[in-house]
Amino acid sequence: MKYLCLAYYDPEKFDALPDAEREALVRQCPAHDRALRDSGRLVAQASLGGAADAAGLRPGQREPSITDGPFAETKEQIGGFFILEARDMGEAVQIASKHPAAQVGAEVGWGIEVRPIENYVGY
């Protein structure tokens, strides 16, 4: 089964870090991503652009209403995602728990949400 892992962070706290600290945090991710890809468990992975570059769409009267910024008003934003192949939720959580966003970066709100994907269509 496939699981979507959403990687969160607090942009305000992240941007407030000195460049060297921010880069040290981020530098931990590529090696982990490579190892996960090599294990055959990683289906897809990407970092996302900032919330300031996002557009939100909601149903409108005749056409969708479009706003600048993310869909949800929240302090934490999604900074990236990865899709895992795992037997069950327990295994998906165990695999995701090894990602740097689950191990370090508490000071910038790093965290991961794991959700089962119910209807996956690969292209």
N, C-alpha and C positions, 0 to 999 in steps of 0.2 A: 504494500500500500504506500501511497505517496503522502508526504506531510509538508506543508508550507511553514517555514520558520521565518517569522518577521522579526527583524533586528531593529530595536528602538534605541533612541538616544534623546537627550535634552539639548537642542541646538544652542541655547543660551549658555549653558554650562560648558558645552564642548568648545564653542567659539571663544570662551573666556580663558581656556587653557593656554599656557605659553606654547608656541609652535613646536618646540622640541618634545614636550609632553604629549601633545596631540598626535604628532607623527609617531612617537614611540607606541602609543596605543594602537593606532591604525596599522602600523607595520607588522603587528602580530597576526593579522587576519590572512594575508595571502598564503603563508606557509600552511596554516590550518586548512584553508580551502583546497590547496593542492593535495594534501594528505587525504582529505575527504573525497576528492575527485578520484584519486588513485585507488581508494577502497571500493569504488563502484557504487557507493551510497549517494553520491551527489548527482542529482538530475539536472539542476540549473542553479545559478548563483549570480547575483548582481548587486552593485551598490546603486543607490538612487540619487538623483540630483536633489538639491535642497528644496525645502517647502516653499521658499520664495519663488521658485520657478514652476510650481505646480498650478494646476487648474482644477477646480471642483465643479462638477456638474450635478444638478438636481432637476427633477421634473419641473417644468414650468407650465404656463397656460397653453401655449401653442408649440413651444420648443423648449429644449433644456435651458435652464438658467445656469450661466457660467460665471464663476467667481475666481478671483486670484487666490492662490494658496491651496493648502490641503483641504480635503473633503471634511475632515473633523477638526473642530477647535479643541486643541489639546496641547499641553506643555511638551509632552514627548512626541517625537515624530518617527516615522519609519525611515530608516536610513539605508536599508537593504533587505534582501530576502535570499533564502536558499530553499530548494526543494530536495527533500530526502526520500530515499526508498528505505522502508523499514517494515519489519513484521507487524508491529503494532505500536500504539502510542507510547508504551513504556520504552521500547527500543528507540523510537524517534526522540524522546526526551533525553534518554541516555546519550545518544549521539550528539544532539544539540547542546547538551550540557558541557561538552568539551570545547565549544566555540569560545574564542576570547570574549565575546560579548556577554557570555554567561559566567566568565571567570574573573575578568578585570573590568575596570571602567565604571565602577559604581558611582564614582564622583561626577560622572557626566551622564548618568542615567541609562547606561547600556543595559540591555535586557533582551530576551528572546521570548516570543510567543510561538507556540507550536500548535498547528491546527491540521486535522486530517483533511485531505483533498478528496471530495466525494466523487467528482466527475472529471477525471483528468483526460485531456485529449492532447497527445503529443503531436508535434508538427515536424 
